[in-house]
Amino acid sequence: MTAPPVAGTGVRRSWTATAGLAGRSRAVRALTAAVVSAAVLVSVGGVLLPVDRPADRPLSVMAGVGLAALLVAAGQLARLRFRLGRGVVSVSWGEAAFIIGFVVAPPGWLPLATLAGAAIAWALLSWLDEHRNIAEVAHLSASLSLGAAGAATVARVIGGDAPVLSVQTQGALVAGALAYLLITFGLAALTLTVHHDAATSQIFARIPYAKIPMFVGNVLVGLGAVFALVRGPVWLLAFVPGLWLLQRTYRFHLRAAEERRMWEAFAAATAAMPGGALSDVAAAGLRGALDVFGARRVEIEVRGAGGERRYAEDGPGQDSVLPGLPGPAITRSMAIAGEVVGELTVWLADPMLPAPRDEAAISAYGDVLAAALHDAAAREQVAELRDRAEHDGSHDQLTGLRNRGSLLSGGDKLLRDLERDRHVALLLLDIKGFREVNGTLGHRCGDEVLKLVAERLTELSRENDLIARTGDDEFALLIPAITALADSATPLHESPSPLPMTVRRARELVEHLALPMEVSGVRLAVEIVVGVVVARAGRVELAELVRRASLALDQAKRQELAIATYDTSQDAMTTDELALLAELQDALAADDQIVLNLQPAVDLITAAPTGVEALVRWRHPRRGQLSPNDFIRTVEHTELLTPFTRRVLDLALQAAGAWSLAGVELPVSVNVSARSLLDPGFPAQVAEALRRHRAPASSLVLEITESVAVSDQPIVDDVLTELRDAGVQLSLDDFGTGYSSLAIVTRAPVDEIKIDRSFVDDMIDSAAAEAVVRGAVELGARLGVRVVAEGVETTEQRAALIELGCPNAQGYHFCKPMPADRIVQALTQLFEASPDNIRPLRADDAS
């Protein structure tokens, strides 16, 4: 099979393309150029040598040269071939042609006669069936010419002017034939190595095995022919049947060796076929076919339920892959029990092949390969069925997400692999009013809604998150890694809470899942309710996390909130919680357990104090000092909230009165519980506290926490309005972390905005965080309210805030929280250190 002809394009071909060197490696080009150049030089040089012809030579010079060229051509045309790797090696009658040519022609003319005769023979062979290019023909002819030159030199040196039939001349002819063998063998080995047609060990093992027996016959035939030429040319007729028998004997010898090699390689190749994946079997089949048949290229087409798959590999040293390759192609269909599994195509190296044995061998190889491919395909199908069954058993068939059982098993494994103290979060999401979707649009549309929600939830998930559909319209998201945030009041040695970041993540999900979607031509939007729980990985199993998240979800539905966090007060009380409640009652009855730490807020430029935030602490007699995270939820969900709030207001106003007596007029800020703002009697409680301490209402700032922003109950607006009318200042804490922070600004105008520390932490490296801070500063300026940046801890943060125009800040960079008995001295020192021309904001002139 040859490459298809290419229509003329009008583009001139380069000489390398014309000669057949295009696409060849540099080493191949160099070797061809060296061999051809050397042969031309030797041939020309030999012709220029003086002709010293002994009298016993039977022919004239030109007749002898012509006969020598004719013998070389005949010897090449009668060649025998065998495969070596992907190449084909020819074993010819070259030594016999040399011996006769040395006798009938001058030795110096032998290289030229050999070059001409070999070129004519190989050109004819190429034209008939071998399709060799110009470079290959030139290389082969030049190699034989160099062999003849070396052989003639050796024979001339040894034989001298001795008579033709003398022992000396006969020995010289044998030595010359041996030199011819060694030179041509060396050049053939070098050529095969450079072309990467075969391994060096394979070359030196197989060429001598094929060549030596024929070399012996060549020498005997050559010497016999010389004797006949000199003594009686009629005896040459007796050589015809002898040569035919020798040719047949050599052919049988080579064929037997080739068949033995092929079947040995066949057995090794079939034994090496793996029992693994289909691609592995196909790759082994390709390698085996290249080795068994010495092929230039092998292709395997596999047909199965999944369609057609094609595999191909070229033999080593193949310079380019063309649509048609030199050499014939044999294609055999591969079938098992009448079922076609594919096709095997082998491009053989020898254009004269295939022989029937090649076709039979390829058919047998295809049968073995078909069985291996069929077994591999069956194993893959079994594995796919097993994987599908496992997948269907652990995943929801509608959405493709994990099911509840898979979430529990996979989640527990994930928790075990994490560090025991790492915080993890579970978000349980429910589609609000999903029954109405099914009832109005039908269950098919309801299924489409579920699939769209699952797709959006998957897009919003992050690496290592686990997503599952745990119920009809319920989904779960397990977050194994949470970045914890600490506010400005959290001491550095205390562990910050990861809950704000989890709530922020939940709000992102609520916002994105609530975006409009189109189902069956109807544009609709769904509301999502989320229950949130956070715990440490080593302290809880996933089933318990699911239970707690379910309680939080139920709480969100009852209170008509978008998001609710797990609240232990809504759960069955544990022994520790009962003990904590009793200990809190004791703490409120004592005078020294509930205390305040106070932290100033300062002017960013002058560092003069502009206000003080009261941070409640519990000096527990057994557990040491506790932060609000350890007890505030118990307070907020019991009847202790009213007395606890009373105690905190008393301590804060008492501290404010102390620094007021020292001549420092600053407001004090107190955090307000969300439940307090749901109490209609809370404004009266605040007014009573101000009356007791004879403090103006403007000296008290109530900080509205994030949970207030998610409540839309009218009572909150009434309480905030009453407090505002009484002159109490309002501060919006953790600004920017909630999805309705702007809404609360319009619902209840505030006197202060406190930028959450998460944005202050990130503003140096995050353009988004910087944009939030900039927006908060500009909003405060437009509304005419104070702006305080929380959690400032570095000089770089302070400089960045000043550049953005932020007026006030609070954090460890300026002052740590301190007990009430030290705050007056700290405030006085801050005032004294600030420039005289800057007057800090006083409580009585607050906006």
N, C-alpha and C positions, 0 to 999 in steps of 0.2 A: 504494500500500500504506500503510495507516494503522496507528498503534499500536493494539494490542488493547485492548478495553475493560477497565477495572479494576472489579471488584465493589466495591460500597459497603462500607466498613469501619466506618461510624459516626463517622469522624473528619471534622471540618469542614475544608474546604479553605480556604487563605488566599486573599485577594483577588489576590495576585500569581500564584498557581497558576491561579485562575479566569481571569484576564486573559491568561495565557500568558507572564508575565514570570518565572516561577519558573525558576531555573537560568541566567537571562541575566546577562551581565556588568553591572557598574555603569554603564559607558559606554552600553550599549544602553538600559538603563532610563532614564538621564538624557536621552538623545536623544529617546526616545518621549514622555516627560513634557513636554519642552520644546516639541516640535512640536505635540502635541495641545493643550497649554495656550495656545500662541500662536494656533492656529487658532480655538479657542473664543473667545478675547478679541477677535480680529479680526472673527469672525462676529457676535458680540453687538454690538460697537461699530459695525459697518456697518449693522445693523438700526436702531440708535438714531439714525443720521444722518437729517436731514430729506430727504424725497423731493422732488426737483425734476425733474419728468418733462416733457420737451419734448412739444409737441403732435404731432410726426410719428412718435411711437413707435406701433407697430401694435397693441399689446395693453395690457390693464390691468396694474396692479402685480402682483396676485396671480396672474393668468394668466401674466404674463411670468416671475414667479419659478418657478411650477410648470413652465413649459416649459423654463426654464434648467436646473432640477434634472433634468428628464426627459432633456434633451440630454446632460447630464454623465453620467448613468447609462448612456445608450445608447452614448456614446463609450467608456466603460470596458468595457462588455460586448462591444463590437466591437474590443477591443484585439488587438494582435499581440505575441507574446512571443519572446524569444530568450535563450539561456543566456549568462551572464556569470560565469565562475568556477563556484562551486557555487550561485549564485543565478540567478533568472530575472527579466529586466527586461521590463516591459510598455510597449509603444509604442501610445498611444491617440489618439482624435480629440479630445483635450482642447482644443487651440487653436481648432478649429472650433466646439466647444461654447461656448468663452469668447466668441468673436466674436459668435455669434448671441445668446447670453445677455446680452451687454453692450447689445445693441440692444433686446431685448424686456423686460429687467428693470432696475430701478434699480441702478447700480453698487454701492451699499453693501450690497445684498442678495445680490450674486454670491458672496461667500465662504460665506454660509450655504447658498445653493442648491447650490454645488459640494460643500460638506461633506455635505449630505443626500443628494444624488444619488450621490456616490462611495461613501458608506457603504452605501446601499441596493444598489448594483451589486456591491460587494465582499462584502457579506454574502450576497447571492444566489449569487455565484460560489463562496464558501467553503462554502455549504450544499450546492451541487450537486457540486463535485468538488475544490476546492482545499484545503479543510480548514484554512483560515487561522484563527488564534486571534483573540480580541478585540483584543489589543494590535496585531497586524499590520494588521487592518482599520482600526483607529483611526489608526494611523500613516500608512497610505497615504491615507486620506481627508483627514487634516489636512494632509498635504504638498500635495495638490491644492488644498485650500482656501486655503492660504498663497500658492500660485502664482496663483490667481484674484484674491486680494486685491491682490497686487502688480501684476498685469496691469491690473485695473480702475483702480487708482490712476494708473498711467502713462497709460492711455487717457483717463481723465477730465481729467488735467492737460493733455494735448496737444489733445484734441478740444474741450473746453469745451462750449459750447451750439450748436456748428455743426450744420447739418442732417446727417442720417444718410448721405445719398449724396454729401456734399461731400468734396472731396479731403482736407480737414483731418481729417474724421472717419475716412475710410478709412486715412489715415496713422496716426492714433491707434490704430485697431484692429490694424494690423500691428505697431506698436510694443508694444502691450499683449500681443499673441500672443508676440512675442519675449521680453518680460519673463516671461511664463508659462513659456516654454521654459527660460529661464535659471534661474528659481527652482526649478522641478520637477527640472531636471537637477542642479542643485547639491545639493538635498536627497537625490536618489537616490544621487548619488556619495558623499555623506557617510554615508548609511545603509549602503551596501555596504562602505565602508571600515571603519566601526565594527563591522559584523558580520563583517568579515574574509572576505566572500564572494569578493572579487576584489582584485587588486593595483590601486593607484591608476593606474598607467600603462595597465593594461588597460581600466579604466573610461573614462578620457578618450580612449582610442583608438577604442573600439567603440560607445559610446552615441551620440556625434555622428554616426558613420557610419550608424547605424540610424535616428536621429531626424531628421536634417536633411532628407532627401528627403520624409519624411512631413510634416514641418513646413510645407514649401512647399505641398504638396497641401492640408493643413489650412487654411492661410490662404486659398487660392483657393476652397476649398469654402465656407468661412465667409463670405467676402465675397460670393460668388455667392448664397448662401442669404439674406443680408441684402438684396441687391438684389431677389430674388424676393419676399421678404416685403413689402417696401415697394411694389413696382410691380405685381406679379402673383403671388399665392401659388400659382396653378396651375402656374407654372413649377417649383415644388418637385418635382413628379412626375418631371421630367427628371433630377433628381439621383440617383434610385434606381439606374439602371444605371451611371451614372458612379461613384457611390460603390462599387458592387460591383466594378467594374473596378479602381478605385484600391486597394481592399482586396486583391484578388488580386495586383495588381502589387507592393504593399508586401510581402505574404506571400512571394512568390517572391523578391523582393530579399533579405529577411531569411534565408529558408531557404538560398538559394545562398551567402550569406556565412557562415552557420553551418556548412554542409556543407564549404565550403572550409577554414574554421578547424579543423573536427573532423578532416578528413583530413590536414591539415598537422600537427596535433598527433599524430595517429595515426602518421604516418611518423616524427616526431621521437621518440615514445615507443618504438616498436619498434626504432629504430636505437640508442636509449640502453640497451636491455636488455643487461646485462653477460654475459660468458661465464664467470662465476665460480661461486660456490656457489649451491645451490638457494635459500637464504634471500635472497641478494642479488638473484637473478632475480625472486623473488616480491616483494621490496620495490620493485624498479624497476617491476614490473607494476602494483602498487598505485598508485604515484605517477603512472604513465602513464595509468591508467584514470580517476583523479580529474581529471586535466588534460583528457583527450580528451572525456569525457562530462560534465564539470562536475558530477560525482556528489557526493552527500552522504556516501556510504560505499561502500567496495569490500571484498569478501571473496574470498579465494582459498583453496580447499581442495585440497591436493595429496595424491594417493594414490600409494603406492609400497610396496616390499617391507617397509619399516620401519614401515608403518602410515600413518595419516592425519595430516597437519600442516595447521593452519589459520593463515592470515595475514589481518589486517584493518587497515584504516586509514580514519579519518574525514577528510572534507574540512576545510580550514582554517576555523576559526571555529565548528566544530560544538560547540554548548554542552553537549550530553549525548548519550550513546549509548543508545538505547532498543531494546527487542526489535523494535519496528516503527518505521520512520522515515517522515516525510512524503515522499511521492513514490513512484512505482512501483518495484518491484524486478524486474530481469531476470536470470534464472539460465540459464547456458549450460554444458553439459557440454564439457569440453576433452578431445580424444582425438587420438592419433597412430596412424595405420594401424589403426584399430579398437580400439586399446588406450586405455581411459579413464585419463587422468592426473590428473583433478581436475574442479572446478567453479569457474566465475567468476560472482559475483553482484554486480550494480551497482545501487545505489539512485540513481535519477535525481532531479534537483532539482525538475522540473516535474510536478505531479500529473496534467496532461493527457497527458503522454507515457507510454509510449514510442510513437513513430511507427515504421513499418516500417524506416525507415532506421536508427533507433537499434538495433533488434534485429539488423539485418544488420551494423552496425558492431561491435556487441558480440560477435557470433558470429565475425566476422573477427579481432577483437582476441584473442578467446579462442583461435583457431587459432594465431595467432602466439605467444601466450604459452604455449600447450601445447607447441609445438616448442621454445621456449627452456627451459621447465621440464624437458621430456624430455631435452634435451641436458645440462642441469645435473645431473639425476639420474643420467644415464649417466656423466658425469665423476666424480660423487661415488662411484658404484659402482666405477669403475676405480681411483680413488684409494684406496677402502677395500680393494679386492683387493690393490693394490700395498703398502699399509701392512700388511695382514695377512700378505702373503708376507714382507715385510721383518721383521715381528714374529716370525713363525714361524721364520724363518731365524736369528734372534738370541735366541730365548727357548725355554725348555723347555716343551713342550706340556702336560706333566702339571701342573707347579706354576705356570707363568706367569712364573717368574723368568728372568733372563738365563742363557744357556748359557755354556759355557767360552769359545767364540770371542768372544762379545759382551763377556764380562768382560775378556778380554785387550785387545780393541780399545778399549772404553770406558774401561778402567782406564788404559791408556797415554795416552789423550787427557787424562784427568783429571790424571794425574801431570805431563804437560807444562804444564798450565794453572796448577799450583801453584808456589809459591816453591821454589827448588831445595833450600833448607835445611829445609823443613818436614818433620816426621816424619809418615810414613804407616804404617799397620799393615794386615796381611792376616791374617785368621783363617780357617783351614781346618777345617771341622767334619765329623765322621763319626759316623754312628749305629752304636753298638756292638751287634754281634749282630743286624744287620738281616736276615741270611739266615735266622735262626731265626724271625723274624716272618713272612717269606714262606713258609717251610717249614711253619709251624704254622697260620697263618690264611689263607694263600693270597696270590697276587700282588695281587688286588684290594684286600684289606685293607692289604697293604704299600704300595700306591699311596696309600691314604687316609692312612696314617701320614706318608708323604712330603709330602703336601699340607698336613697339619696342622702339620708341622714348618716348612714354608715359610711358612705363615700366621703362626705365632708369631715366626719370624725376621724377617718383614716388620714386624710390630707393634713389635718391639724395635729396629728400625733407626732411625737418626737422619737428619737432613737431609744430603744429598749422599753418604750411604753407598751402596755398590754391593753388591747381593746377587745371587748366582748359584748355580745347581745345576751343579756341575762334574763329577759322576759319578753312579753309581747311587744311592748313599746319602751322597753327599758334597756339602757346600755351602761357599760362600766368602763372606766379608764383608770388603769393602775399606773401611777407615776413613781418610778423607783428612785428618782433623783430630784430633789427640790433645793433651790437656792434660798437659804433662809435670809430674812431681812430683820434688821434690828432698828428700832426707832432711836431718836437722839437721847432718849432717857434710859436706854438699856446700857448698863455698865459693860465695858469691854470684856470683863471676865465672866459675864453671864452668857449662856447660850441663847442666841436670838431665835425667835419663833419662825417656823417655815409656813405658818398658816396664811399670812398675807399673800405670799407668792402663789399659794395653792388657790386662794380665792380669786386672785387676779387671773390665773389660768382658767378657772371655771367661768369667769365673766367673758373671757375671750371666746370660749366655746359657746356660751349662750348667745353672744352677739353674732357669731358666724353661722351657727346652726339656725338662727332665726331669720336669716336672709331669705328673700322670696325664692320660691322654686316653681317650676312649671310641671304639672302632672296631668297627662291626658288633655292637654290644651287648657287646663285651668291653672291660673297663677295663684299660689297660696303661700302662706308663711305659717310656721309652727312655733309654738312657745316651748321652751325647754326649762325644766325645773331640775336643779342639781343639789344633791346631798354630798357634803364634803367631810372627809375624815382624814386626819393626819396622825401617824404613830411612828414609833421606832421599829425598824425591821425585826430586831431580835426579841421583841416583847409581845408580839401578837401574830396570830395566824390570819390568813386571808379571809377565811370564813367569818372571823370576828370583825374584820374590817368591813366586809359586806354587810354584816348585821348593823354595825354602827352607822354606815353610810345610809342604810335603809331608814334608820331612825331619823337621820338628818333630812332625808328626802321627804319623809312623812311630815316632819316639822315645817319644811318649806311649803308643802301643799296646804297644811292647816293655816299657816299665817299668810298664804298667798304671796310668798317671796320667790324670787328667781333662784336664790342661792341660800342655803342654810348649812351651817357647820355642825358637826356632831357635838352635842351638848350632854355632858354626863348627868345633868339635872333631869333630862328627859329619859334617862336610862334607869335601870334598876340600880339603886344606890349600893355601893360597895361598903365594906367595913371602914376603909380608909376615908371615904367621903362622909360617912356618918361621924367618924371621929373628927374630921376637919370641921364639920358644922358645929360640933360641940366646942371645939377649941376656939373657933371664931367667936362664939358667944362669950367665952372666957376672956378672949382678947379685948372685946368691946367693953367688958366690965372692968378690965384693968386700965391703968393710966399710961403704961409705958410700952405696950406691945404694938399698937397701930401708930406709926410715926410717918413723918414726911421727910423726903430728901428734896432739896430745892435746887434748881438749876436756872441760872439767869439766861435770858436772851439779850443779845447785845447789838449795838450799832456796828455794822460790818467795817466801817472805816475807822471809827474812833474807839471801838470796843467799850463804849459806855453802855451800861445796862439799860434796857428798854422794857423789861418785864421779867417775871420769874414764874417758872412752871413748878407746880407741886406734884411730886411723884410719891405715891403711897408705898410703904413697905411694912412688912409684918415681922417684928422681932419675935420669932417663934421660940418659946423656951426650950424646945427639944431639937428642932430642925434648923435653927439659926435664922438668918434673915431671908425672908421669902419675897419674891417679886410678885406683881399682880397676876402674872400668868399662872401662879401656883394656887391662887385662891379666889380670884375675882369672879370666875364663873359660878362658884358656889354661892358667893354673895349675891350675884345678880338674879339667881333663880330661887332665892329663899326670902323669907320675911326679914332677913338681916339687912336688906338693901337700904331701907330707910335709916336705921341707926348708924349703919356704916357711912352713908353719905353725910349724915349730920356730923359724925366725928371728923371726916376729911374736911368739910367746910369749916368747922371750928378751928382745926389745926392750921389750915391755910390762911384764914382771916386773922388768926392770932399772930402768925408769923408776919403777915403784911402790916399789922399794927405795930410790931416791934421795929421794923425798919422805917415805918412812918415816923415813930417817935424819934428815931435817929436822924431825921431830916431827909430820908430817901423816900420819894413818892413814886412808887411803881405798882402796877396792877399785878395780881397773882392769878395764875391760870390753874384751873382744876378740870380734870377729865370727867365727862358726864356719861353715865351709863345709858344705853339705849332704852332700857326699861324705865329709867327715871323720866325720860321725855314722853313716855306713855302714861305717866301718872299725872292727872290733873292737879294734884295737890303739891307737885314739885315746886312751882313758882312761889307758893306760900312758904315752903320749907326754906327756900333760898332767902326770901325776904326776912324770915325770922332770924336766920343766921346773921344777916347784915345788921339787923337791929341789935342783936345780942352783943356784937362786937363794935357797934357804933361806927360802922364802916360805910363809906359811900358805895352806891351800887356800881359806879364806874371803876372801883378798885378790884372788882371780881370779873374774871374772864372764864366763861364756861366753854370748854373744848368739846365740840360735837364729834363723836367718833364715826368711823366709817360705816358702822352698822346702821346708823341713823339714815344715811343716804339711800339705803335700799328699802326703807319703809315709806309707804304712801298713805299711812293712816292719818285722817284729819286731826286727830288729837295732838300729833307731833307739831303741826303748824300752829295749833292753838297755844300749846305750851311755849313754843319758841317766841310767838308774838307777845305773850304776856311777860316773859322774861325781858324781851327787848324793850317793851314799854316801861318796864320798871327801871331801866337804865343799866341793866347788866349787859356786859359785852359778850359777844359770841365769836368763837374761833372755829374755823373749819380745819380739823386735823387731818393729816395724811392726804393732803390735796393731790389729786392726780391718780390715785390708786383705784378709785371707784368709777363706775360707769355713769353715775349721776351726780358727781361732785358739782358740776356747773348748775344742775337743776336745783340743788339745795341752796346755792348762792342766790338764785332768783326767788325761791320759796321763802327763805328767811334771811334777809340781808345781814351779813356778818361784818364784824369789825376787823377780822384778822384771817389771813390765809396762811396755813403752815404747810410748806412744801415737803412732801414725804422724803425721808432720807434715802430711799432707794434711788431716786433721780439725782440727788446730790452725789451719791457714791459713784454713779455711772456717767455723770455729765462730762468728765474729762475725756473719756474714751468713746462715749456714745453720742452721736449727733441727735438721736431721738430723745435721749434723756435731757440733753441741753435744750432742745426745743420745748419740752414740757416746762422746764424751769423758766425759760424766757417767756413762755406764754403765761405762766402764773404771775410773774413779775409785772408784765404788761397789764394783765387782768386786774391785779391789785391797784396799779396806778390809775387805771380807768375808773374803777369802782371807788377809789379814794379810801382803801383799807390798808392796814398794815400787812406786810408780807414777811414771813420768817422762814428761813431755810433750816431744816432740821438735820442733825447728824454731821455737822461740819467738823472734820477731824484733821485736815491738813492745810498748809499754807496755800497749796495749789488750788484747793477748792475755794478758799476764801477769795483768792485773786480772781478766779473765774466768776464767782458770784458778784463781786464788785464790778467786773467788766459788764456783766449783764444788767447791772443797775439794781440788784437786790439790796434792800436797805438793812435788813436785820437777819441775824442767824443765831443758832443755838447748837451747842455741841462741845465735845471734849477739847477741841482746839482752843476754846476760850475758858471754859470752866466746867469741872465735873460736878455732878449732883453732890450736895453736902447736907449735913444735918442743919436743923433750924437754928441751933445756937451758934453756928459759924457763918450764917448767910449775911448777917448785918455787916460784919467786918469785911467779907468778900465784896459786897456791893459798894461799901465805902472806898475800898482800895481801887475798884474799877472806875469809880467816879473821879478819884484823885488822879488816876493815871491817864484819863482821857483829856483831850484838849479843852481849854476853858471856853472857847467860842462855840462849842457844840452843846446845846441844851437837850438832854434826853427827854423822851416822851414821858409825861407825868400822867398819873391816873386820872386827874381831874380835867385834863384837856384832850383826852382820847376821843377819837372820832366815833 
